[in-house]
Amino acid sequence: MTAGSLIVDLYGFQGSGVPVVQKEVVDWQMKKKYIYWQDDDMWLGYLKKYPDYWTQGETEEELRDNLLDIYSELTSGTSPNVRKVAELEV
């Protein structure tokens, strides 16, 4: 996380009843929502827009760093067939 960043917590549950915290990292450049939870001694998570691409970390900070790496890779255009979530107005 860079200087001037802010992390916002939103709490909820996965379908199995596992507590999940949705975090939003707000930065001077942009903000991206992500979902994360602790499983034993590891932190797991994924970017809300890219739910098929999970990562993990031994700490929350390592998880955030890994999520930033995934975001960079998925948005660079070098990964083929990237699946993401979109919203359709009906």
N, C-alpha and C positions, 0 to 999 in steps of 0.2 A: 504494500500500500504506500502511496506517495504522500508527501506533505500536502495538506489541504484536502485529503480524502475524508469521507465520512461513511460509516457503515450503519445501516438501518436494519433492525431486526423485525421480522413479521413471523409470528408463531402459528403452527398448524399441525396436522397429522397426515401421514401417508394412509393409503387405503387399509393397510394392515394395523393401523392404530399406533405406528411408530412415530414419536414426536419428531417434527421436522421444523427447522428454522429457515425461512426464506430471507436471504440477505440482499441488500441492494448497496453496491459500492458506488458512491457518488464522487466523481472526480471532475476536474476542470475541463477534461476532454469529453467524457461521456459517462453514462451509467448503464450497467447491465445487471439484471436480476439473476440470482442463482439460488438453488435449493441445496441445503446441506443438512447432514445429521452425523451423529457420532455412533459408530458401530464398534463396540469393544474399545480398543485403543487407537482406532483410526477414524479420521474424518472423511466422509464421502460426500460428493456433490456433483452437480451438473448445472450448466447454464440453462435458464428457463426457456430460452429460444431454441436450444439444442438438447432436448432431453435424452437423446440416444447416446450422448458422449459424456460418460461419467469419468471422474478422476478421484483421487484420494490424496491424503496427506497425513503425516503423523501429528501435525498441529493445524489449527485453523488457518494460520498464516501460510503454511506450506500448501494447504488446499487452495487458498485464494491465488497463490502464485501459479499453481498448476492449472487453475481455471483460466487465468490470463493467458497461459501458453496455449491452451486448447482454443480459446477465442481467436488468438492470433493465427493459429493454424487453420481453423475453419473459415475464417474470413479472408485469408490470403489468396484464395482461388487456386491453390495447389492441390487441395484434397478433392478428389472426384466424388460425385454423388452425395454431397452433404445434405442430410435431412434436417429440417428445422420446423418449428411451429409457426403458424401464421393465423390470422384471424380473418374470417369471411363474414361480411355483412350481408344478411338476408332479409 
